[in-house]
Amino acid sequence: MREFSVPATATVAAEENLTDMVWANAERFGNAVSFRRRVDGTWVDVTARDFAAQVLAVAKGLVAAGLQPGERVGLMSKTRYEWTLLDFAIWHAGGVVVPIYETSSAEQVEWILSDSSAKAVFVETSEHRATVDSVVAGLPEVRHVWQVDGPSGDAAGAIDELTALGASVSDDDARARRKVVGADDTATIVYTSGTTGRPKGCELTHRNLLSEVRAGITAFPQLMQAGNSLLVFLPLAHILARALALCGVYTRVTMGHTSDVKTLVQDLQSFRPTFVVAVPRVFEKVYNGAKQKAHAAGKGKIFDAAEATAVAYSEALDKDGPGLGLKIKHALFAKLVYSKLLAALGGRCTNAVSGGAPLGERLAHFFRGIGVPVFEGYGLTETSAASNLNTASAFRVGTVGRPVSGTSIRIGEDGEILIKGDVVFRSYWNNPTATAEALEDGWFHTGDIGELDDDGFLKITGRKKEIIVTAGGKNVSPAVLEDRLRAHPLISQCMVVGDAQPFIGALITIDPEFFPAWKEQNGKPGSATVADLVDDETLRGVIQAAVDEANQAVSKAEAIKKFRILPVDFTEAGGEMTPSLKLRRSVVATTYKQEIESIYAG
């Protein structure tokens, strides 16, 4: 057993809560630009004083609407300024925020609102409203559904409605409500995919999130400081984006929001952030896009040479440093190639942070080599985002860094990563069994396998649990899809894939008992085997319909995009199934490696 601890650099007092930062900024740095909002294509400044006034106005509306301390409020929206505003307003009114991905299915929305006993829910658009309205009839506890976008599509809906409603509540009464909440009260319940298929509500306190914020500031003093800027484009329903937004408010980093990945490059160029926080998929897109563009323009050889130089330069930094020849080549490509890549990030970006999935050593070396070191980290919703981070002063490519301040990492006898500290969640909401399984003497059992070196750097080597983490950082529970697919009579077994890949795929086998009847019903030769028909349009059409049906239970990001029909079934004799008929995923992944690779080819 190996263990490494980093002492806390700051503590959280019992009376503190997340809204303190809003009022501290307003009182001490009222004219500082806290946000820039996109209005009619232009970035408009929002000062710390303006933001505090808006938070107070919406909080008063929530109090007037009857929200009581500790009551849960759903929040279903893309990443936008109003998300952060509502986050703080709900906390100011003493409430608990329950994020919901804007791509969630009606079934997922119903479960989250029901399990959390939400009293109200914010939705962004009419489409979201329709999804929520389709389930709230069976949820009598939901008293209010507020839509952020007004009828004309602007942001004049819920914000204006609650501001007007709150006019009858005094500022003093609203501020008194804020003081009811302390560090050990629940701030948010974030639902995360579980192996049973039902999302589990991860209960995070104000102490958890404040500890995460202060640990992040300690890790990145050069990034988390007034005057810097950050464009938030990851989903704010994801704990990584949420924690970074809180860090930004706390340190007075000027923040912008955008949710359209299609316009991300243009938004980065117009907002010009000083640092970027993203999942590996974003960095992959920047790299792949630049490479494809160079090759299409007949400059592929130059780009490839520049790439090799960047990687070699970064690798040399970890050894004796780059030699004179490498320095000259690096300087040349800095003008010819790297400057254009930096321009794609806005031209002012000097650092980046990556989390949610493994980045890969080559990509990490590439970006550091062009002048934008990507500080890779590790954490889960249960650890309030990052439990480990690479930093400017402690950076080791291929690892996810050392524990953040106030956190301990232990490697169990079976190689499992265990985490302890103030960033570790309190419990799974309404799920004492899952809580007892995950927490033991304060240590959180992550389900991931790792190695810890003598200097405290953690390397992720595997995953005990079956949760898939896509390249975009989305956690996907395969059980939801697999259970539904196996319910189809023509399907025997299936395995959902997509770990560290851009989308979800599936390997599907055909039921040998039902297959003869299906062939007869569909006019196929009786002698035809599954191997003969894996590309048959009729067979693929039936399986596609089953996949489409299964996808109804999950969000778009979790849905199966491509599948392969395998020529033979999974069996115990073949090693793919255990005696108790459980799937041996590692065996299937090895045996059908080529089929999985073909799903993502091209």
C-alpha positions in Angstrom: 0.0 0.0 0.0 1.3 3.4 -1.0 0.1 6.8 0.2 0.9 10.5 -0.4 -0.7 13.5 1.3 -0.5 17.3 0.7 -1.4 19.5 3.7 -4.1 22.1 3.4 -3.0 25.6 2.7 -6.4 27.1 3.7 -9.3 26.0 5.8 -13.0 26.6 5.4 -14.8 28.1 8.4 -18.1 26.6 9.6 -20.1 29.8 8.8 -18.8 30.2 5.2 -20.8 29.4 2.0 -20.3 29.9 -1.7 -22.2 33.2 -1.9 -19.6 34.9 0.3 -17.3 35.4 -2.7 -20.0 37.3 -4.7 -20.5 39.9 -1.9 -16.8 40.2 -1.1 -16.1 41.0 -4.7 -19.0 43.5 -4.9 -17.9 45.3 -1.7 -14.2 45.4 -2.4 -13.9 45.3 -6.1 -17.3 46.5 -7.3 -16.0 47.9 -10.7 -14.0 44.9 -11.6 -15.3 43.1 -14.7 -16.5 39.7 -13.5 -18.1 38.5 -16.7 -18.4 39.4 -20.4 -21.8 38.4 -21.8 -22.5 37.8 -25.5 -25.3 40.2 -26.4 -26.1 40.5 -30.1 -22.7 39.3 -31.1 -20.8 41.7 -28.8 -19.1 40.9 -25.5 -20.7 43.2 -22.9 -19.1 43.8 -19.4 -20.8 42.8 -16.2 -19.1 44.2 -13.1 -18.8 42.5 -9.7 -21.4 45.0 -8.3 -23.8 44.3 -11.2 -23.5 40.6 -10.8 -24.2 40.7 -7.0 -27.3 42.9 -7.6 -28.6 40.4 -10.1 -28.0 37.5 -7.8 -29.8 39.3 -5.0 -32.8 40.2 -7.2 -33.3 36.6 -8.4 -32.8 35.2 -4.9 -35.5 37.5 -3.6 -37.8 36.2 -6.3 -37.1 32.6 -5.2 -37.8 33.5 -1.6 -41.1 35.1 -2.7 -41.9 32.0 -4.7 -41.7 30.0 -1.5 -38.4 28.3 -1.8 -37.2 27.1 1.6 -33.7 26.5 2.9 -32.4 23.1 1.8 -35.0 22.6 -0.9 -33.7 21.3 -4.3 -34.0 23.2 -7.6 -33.3 21.6 -11.0 -31.3 23.6 -13.5 -31.4 22.3 -17.1 -29.5 24.5 -19.6 -26.6 24.8 -21.9 -23.5 26.7 -20.7 -24.5 30.4 -20.5 -24.2 33.4 -18.2 -27.6 32.7 -16.7 -26.5 29.3 -15.4 -23.9 30.9 -13.1 -26.3 33.6 -12.1 -28.9 31.1 -11.1 -26.4 28.9 -9.4 -25.5 31.7 -7.0 -29.1 32.9 -6.7 -30.4 29.5 -5.6 -27.6 29.3 -3.0 -28.3 32.8 -1.9 -31.9 31.8 -1.2 -30.7 28.8 0.8 -31.5 26.2 -1.9 -29.7 23.2 -3.4 -28.8 23.2 -7.1 -29.5 20.0 -9.1 -27.8 20.2 -12.5 -29.4 18.4 -15.4 -27.6 18.0 -18.8 -29.6 19.8 -21.5 -29.4 16.7 -23.7 -31.0 14.5 -21.0 -33.9 12.3 -22.0 -37.4 12.6 -20.4 -36.7 9.4 -18.5 -33.5 10.8 -17.0 -35.1 14.2 -16.2 -38.0 12.4 -14.4 -35.6 10.3 -12.3 -33.4 13.2 -11.3 -36.3 15.5 -10.3 -38.1 12.6 -8.6 -35.1 11.2 -6.7 -34.0 14.7 -5.5 -37.6 15.7 -4.6 -37.0 19.0 -6.5 -39.5 21.7 -5.7 -38.8 23.8 -8.8 -36.8 23.6 -12.0 -35.2 26.0 -14.4 -35.2 25.2 -18.1 -33.4 27.1 -20.9 -35.6 26.7 -23.9 -39.1 25.7 -25.0 -37.7 22.3 -26.1 -36.4 21.8 -22.5 -39.8 23.0 -21.2 -41.6 20.4 -23.2 -39.3 17.6 -21.9 -39.9 18.7 -18.3 -43.6 19.3 -18.8 -44.0 15.7 -20.1 -42.9 14.4 -16.7 -43.9 16.9 -14.0 -47.5 15.8 -14.1 -46.4 12.7 -12.2 -44.2 14.8 -9.8 -46.5 16.8 -7.6 -43.6 18.2 -5.5 -42.4 20.3 -8.5 -44.2 23.6 -7.8 -42.6 25.8 -10.4 -41.1 25.4 -13.9 -39.2 28.6 -15.0 -38.0 29.1 -18.5 -34.8 31.3 -18.9 -35.5 32.2 -22.6 -38.6 34.3 -23.1 -41.1 33.7 -25.9 -38.9 35.7 -28.4 -35.8 33.6 -27.6 -34.1 36.2 -25.5 -33.1 36.0 -21.8 -36.0 38.0 -20.6 -38.0 35.1 -19.2 -37.3 33.6 -15.7 -34.8 36.3 -14.7 -37.2 39.2 -15.2 -40.1 37.2 -13.8 -38.3 36.4 -10.6 -36.9 39.9 -10.3 -40.4 41.4 -10.4 -41.7 38.7 -8.0 -39.0 39.5 -5.5 -39.8 43.2 -5.3 -41.9 42.5 -2.2 -38.9 40.9 -0.3 -36.5 43.3 1.4 -32.8 43.2 0.8 -32.2 42.5 4.5 -34.6 39.5 4.5 -32.8 38.1 1.5 -29.4 38.6 3.0 -30.6 37.0 6.2 -31.6 33.9 4.2 -28.1 33.7 2.8 -26.7 33.5 6.3 -28.8 30.5 7.1 -26.5 28.2 5.0 -23.1 27.1 6.4 -20.1 25.2 5.1 -21.5 21.8 5.9 -24.9 22.3 4.3 -25.5 20.7 0.9 -24.8 23.0 -2.1 -25.6 20.7 -5.0 -26.6 17.2 -5.9 -24.9 16.2 -9.1 -26.2 13.0 -10.7 -23.6 10.8 -12.1 -23.9 7.5 -14.1 -23.9 4.3 -12.1 -23.2 0.7 -13.0 -26.8 -0.2 -12.2 -28.0 2.2 -14.8 -29.7 4.6 -12.4 -27.8 7.9 -12.0 -26.6 8.4 -8.4 -27.0 11.8 -6.8 -23.6 12.9 -5.5 -24.1 15.3 -2.5 -21.5 18.1 -2.4 -21.4 20.6 0.4 -20.4 24.2 0.4 -17.2 23.0 2.2 -16.5 20.5 -0.5 -16.7 23.1 -3.3 -14.9 25.9 -1.3 -12.1 23.4 -0.5 -11.8 22.6 -4.3 -11.7 26.3 -5.2 -9.0 27.1 -2.7 -7.0 24.0 -3.8 -7.3 25.2 -7.4 -6.0 28.6 -6.5 -3.0 27.1 -4.7 -2.3 24.9 -7.7 -2.6 27.6 -10.3 -1.7 31.0 -8.8 -0.5 32.2 -12.2 -3.9 31.4 -13.8 -6.3 32.1 -11.0 -5.8 35.8 -10.5 -7.6 39.1 -11.3 -6.9 40.3 -14.8 -6.9 36.9 -16.4 -9.8 35.6 -18.5 -11.5 32.3 -19.1 -14.1 31.2 -21.7 -16.2 28.5 -20.2 -17.5 26.2 -22.9 -17.8 22.8 -21.2 -21.3 21.9 -19.9 -21.9 23.5 -16.5 -23.8 20.4 -15.5 -20.3 18.8 -15.5 -18.4 19.3 -12.2 -15.2 20.3 -13.9 -16.7 23.3 -15.6 -18.7 24.2 -12.5 -15.6 24.1 -10.2 -13.6 26.3 -12.7 -16.5 28.8 -12.8 -16.4 29.0 -9.0 -12.7 29.5 -9.1 -13.1 32.3 -11.6 -15.7 34.2 -9.5 -13.6 33.7 -6.4 -10.4 35.1 -7.9 -12.0 37.7 -10.1 -11.0 36.1 -13.4 -13.1 37.6 -16.1 -15.3 34.9 -17.5 -17.4 34.4 -20.7 -19.7 31.6 -21.6 -20.4 29.8 -24.9 -22.1 26.5 -25.7 -21.8 26.1 -29.4 -18.8 24.0 -30.2 -19.2 24.8 -33.9 -18.3 28.4 -33.2 -15.8 27.7 -30.5 -12.7 28.8 -32.5 -14.4 32.1 -33.5 -15.5 32.6 -29.8 -12.0 32.0 -28.6 -10.6 34.4 -31.1 -13.0 37.1 -30.1 -12.9 36.6 -26.3 -9.2 36.0 -26.3 -8.8 34.1 -23.0 -5.5 33.9 -21.2 -6.0 30.2 -20.4 -8.3 27.4 -21.5 -9.9 24.5 -19.6 -11.2 21.6 -21.7 -11.6 17.9 -22.0 -9.0 16.0 -24.2 -11.5 16.0 -27.2 -11.2 19.7 -27.6 -7.4 19.6 -27.7 -7.6 16.7 -30.2 -9.9 18.8 -32.4 -7.5 21.8 -32.4 -4.6 19.5 -33.3 -6.5 17.4 -35.9 -8.0 20.5 -37.5 -4.7 22.2 -37.9 -3.1 19.1 -39.3 -5.8 18.4 -41.8 -5.8 22.0 -42.9 -2.0 21.9 -43.4 -2.1 18.7 -45.4 -5.1 20.0 -47.5 -3.1 23.1 -48.4 0.0 21.1 -49.4 1.9 22.0 -46.3 1.7 18.6 -44.6 5.5 18.0 -44.5 6.1 21.3 -42.8 3.4 20.6 -40.2 4.6 17.1 -39.6 8.2 18.4 -39.1 6.9 21.1 -36.8 4.9 18.6 -34.8 7.9 16.3 -34.4 10.0 19.3 -33.3 7.4 20.4 -30.7 7.2 16.9 -29.2 11.0 16.5 -29.1 11.4 20.0 -27.5 8.9 19.1 -24.8 10.5 15.7 -24.1 13.9 17.4 -23.9 12.5 19.7 -21.1 12.1 16.6 -18.9 15.7 15.6 -19.4 18.8 17.9 -19.9 17.0 20.5 -21.9 16.9 21.1 -25.7 20.2 21.4 -27.5 21.1 24.3 -29.8 20.0 22.6 -33.0 16.6 21.8 -31.5 16.2 25.3 -30.2 16.9 26.8 -33.7 14.3 24.4 -35.3 11.8 25.2 -32.6 12.2 29.0 -33.1 11.7 28.6 -36.8 8.5 26.6 -36.5 7.3 29.0 -33.8 7.0 31.6 -36.5 5.8 29.3 -39.3 3.4 27.0 -37.5 3.0 27.4 -33.8 1.9 31.0 -33.9 -1.1 30.0 -36.1 -2.1 27.4 -33.6 -1.9 29.9 -30.8 -4.0 32.3 -32.8 -6.7 29.6 -33.0 -6.9 29.7 -29.2 -7.3 33.5 -29.2 -3.7 34.6 -29.3 -3.3 35.3 -25.6 -3.5 31.7 -24.2 -0.4 30.7 -22.3 -1.7 27.7 -20.4 -4.4 25.1 -20.5 -6.0 22.6 -18.1 -7.4 19.2 -19.2 -9.5 16.8 -17.3 -12.4 14.3 -17.6 -10.4 11.7 -19.6 -6.8 10.8 -20.4 -5.0 13.3 -22.6 -2.3 11.1 -24.0 1.5 11.8 -23.7 2.1 12.7 -27.3 -0.7 15.3 -27.3 0.6 16.7 -24.0 4.1 17.0 -25.3 2.8 18.6 -28.5 1.0 21.4 -26.8 3.8 22.1 -24.3 6.2 22.1 -27.3 4.2 24.8 -29.1 4.1 27.0 -26.0 0.8 26.0 -24.3 1.5 23.5 -21.5 -1.7 21.4 -20.8 -1.9 20.7 -17.0 -3.6 17.3 -16.9 -5.6 16.5 -13.8 -7.8 13.7 -12.3 -10.9 13.7 -10.2 -14.5 12.7 -10.1 -17.8 14.3 -9.3 -17.3 12.6 -5.9 -14.1 14.6 -5.3 -15.7 18.0 -6.3 -13.7 17.8 -9.6 -9.9 17.7 -9.3 -8.2 15.6 -6.6 -4.9 15.6 -8.5 -3.3 18.2 -10.8 -0.1 18.9 -12.7 1.1 22.4 -12.1 3.8 24.8 -13.3 6.0 23.9 -10.4 5.2 20.1 -10.4 4.6 18.9 -13.9 5.1 15.3 -15.2 3.8 14.4 -18.6 2.0 11.0 -18.5 0.7 11.5 -15.0 -2.3 13.3 -13.6 -0.2 15.1 -11.1 0.1 15.3 -7.3 -2.9 15.5 -4.9 -4.3 19.0 -4.5 -3.8 20.7 -1.1 -5.7 19.1 1.8 -6.0 15.8 -0.1 -4.5 12.3 0.4 -4.1 9.6 -2.2 -3.7 5.9 -1.3 -3.2 2.9 -3.6 -5.0 -0.1 -2.1 -3.8 -3.7 -2.1 -5.6 -4.4 -5.3 -4.3 -1.2 -7.0 -7.5 0.8 -6.5 -7.1 4.6 -6.0 -8.5 5.8 -2.7 -9.0 9.5 -1.9 -9.5 11.4 1.3 -9.9 15.1 2.1 -12.3 18.0 2.3 -13.0 17.7 -1.5 -14.5 14.2 -1.0 -18.3 14.2 -1.1 -20.6 13.5 1.8 -22.9 10.8 0.5 -25.0 9.6 -2.4 -28.4 11.2 -2.0 -31.1 8.7 -0.8 -28.6 5.8 -1.3 -27.0 4.6 1.9 -26.0 1.3 0.4 -24.0 3.0 -2.4 -22.5 5.4 0.1 -21.3 2.6 2.4 -19.7 0.9 -0.6 -17.9 4.0 -1.8 -16.8 5.5 1.5 -14.7 3.7 4.2 -13.2 5.6 7.1 -13.4 8.7 5.0 -11.6 7.1 2.1 -13.4 7.3 -1.2 -13.0 4.1 -3.4 -12.8 5.5 -6.9 -13.0 2.2 -8.8 -9.9 3.3 -10.8 -6.6 1.6 -10.8 -3.4 3.6 -10.5 0.3 3.9 -9.6 1.8 6.5 -7.2 5.5 7.3 -7.4 7.8 8.5 -4.6 7.2 12.1 -5.5 3.4 11.8 -5.3 2.6 11.8 -9.0 -0.4 9.6 -9.9 -0.7 7.6 -13.1 -4.0 6.1 -14.1 -3.5 2.5 -15.4 -7.0 1.1 -15.6 -10.6 1.1 -14.3 -12.3 -1.3 -12.0 -15.7 0.0 -12.6 -17.4 -0.4 -15.9 -18.2 3.3 -16.5 -17.0 4.5 -19.9 -15.4 7.9 -20.1 -15.5 9.3 -23.7 -12.8 11.6 -25.1 -15.2 14.4 -24.4 -15.3 13.6 -20.7 -18.8 12.2 -20.6 -19.4 9.4 -18.2 -21.6 6.7 -19.7 -23.1 3.7 -17.9 -23.1 0.8 -20.4 -25.8 -1.1 -18.4 -28.6 1.3 -19.4 -28.0 0.6 -23.1 -27.0 -3.0 -22.9 -30.0 -4.0 -20.8 -32.4 -2.5 -23.3 -30.6 -4.0 -26.3 -30.6 -7.5 -24.8 -34.4 -7.2 -24.4 -34.7 -7.4 -28.2 -35.4 -11.0 -29.2 -32.9 -11.0 -32.0 -30.0 -9.7 -29.8 -28.2 -12.1 -27.6 -25.4 -10.0 -26.1 -23.9 -6.6 -26.6 -21.0 -4.6 -25.3 -21.0 -0.8 -25.3 -17.6 0.7 -26.1 -16.2 4.2 -26.3 -13.6 4.7 -23.6 -11.4 7.6 -24.6 -13.2 7.7 -28.0 -15.2 10.5 -29.5 -18.5 8.7 -29.4 -20.3 5.6 -28.1 -20.3 2.4 -30.2 -21.5 -1.2 -29.6 -20.6 -4.8 -30.4 -23.8 -6.8 -30.9 -24.3 -10.6 -31.2 -27.3 -12.4 -32.6 -29.4 -14.8 -30.6 -28.8 -18.3 -32.2 -32.2 -19.6 -31.1 -34.2 -16.7 -32.7 -32.1 -16.3 -35.7 -33.5 -19.3 -37.8 -37.1 -17.9 -37.4 -36.0 -14.5 -38.4 -34.3 -15.8 -41.5 -37.5 -17.6 -42.5 -39.7 -14.5 -41.9 -37.4 -12.3 -43.9 -36.8 -14.6 -46.9 -33.1 -15.3 -46.1 -31.5 -18.7 -47.0 -31.9 -21.2 -44.3 -28.2 -22.1 -44.6 -27.1 -18.5 -44.1 -25.0 -18.0 -41.0 -24.7 -14.8 -39.0 -21.3 -14.3 -40.5 -22.9 -14.4 -44.0 -25.4 -11.7 -43.0 -23.5 -9.2 -40.8 -23.7 -6.6 -43.6 -27.2 -7.5 -44.7 -29.4 -4.4 -44.9 -32.5 -6.0 -43.5 -30.6 -7.4 -40.5 -28.8 -4.1 -39.9 -32.1 -2.3 -40.1 -33.7 -4.4 -37.4 -30.6 -3.9 -35.1 -30.6 -0.2 -35.9 -34.2 0.1 -34.8 -33.3 -1.6 -31.5 -30.4 0.7 -31.0 -32.6 3.7 -31.7 -35.0 2.5 -29.1 -32.3 2.0 -26.5 -30.9 5.4 -27.2 -34.3 6.9 -26.1 -33.2 6.2 -22.5 -30.0 8.3 -22.6 -28.8 11.7 -23.7 -27.4 12.4 -27.1 -23.9 12.3 -25.8 -24.4 8.8 -24.4 -26.2 7.4 -27.4 -24.8 4.7 -29.6 -23.6 6.2 -32.9 -22.2 3.1 -34.6 -22.4 -0.6 -34.1 -20.9 -3.9 -35.4 -22.7 -7.2 -35.7 -20.3 -9.9 -34.7 -20.3 -13.3 -36.5 -20.5 -15.4 -33.4 -22.1 -15.1 -29.9 -20.3 -14.5 -26.6 -19.9 -17.8 -24.7 -18.4 -19.1 -21.5 -16.3 -21.5 -23.6 -15.0 -18.7 -25.7 -14.0 -16.8 -22.5 -16.3 -13.8 -23.1 -18.7 -14.9 -20.4 -18.2 -15.9 -16.8 -20.0 -19.0 -15.3 -22.6 -16.6 -13.9 -23.0 -15.2 -17.4 -21.4 -11.9 -16.7 -19.6 -10.2 -19.6 -15.7 -10.3 -19.4 -15.2 -6.9 -21.1 -11.4 -7.1 -21.2 -11.6 -10.4 -23.1 -14.2 -9.1 -25.6 -12.1 -5.9 -26.1 -9.0 -8.0 -26.9 -10.7 -10.6 -29.1 -12.6 -8.0 -31.1 -10.0 -5.3 -31.1 -10.2 -4.9 -34.9 -14.0 -4.7 -34.9 -13.8 -1.9 -32.2 -11.1 -0.1 -34.2 -13.3 -0.3 -37.3 -16.1 1.6 -35.5 -13.8 4.6 -35.1 -11.8 4.3 -38.3 -12.0 7.4 -40.4 
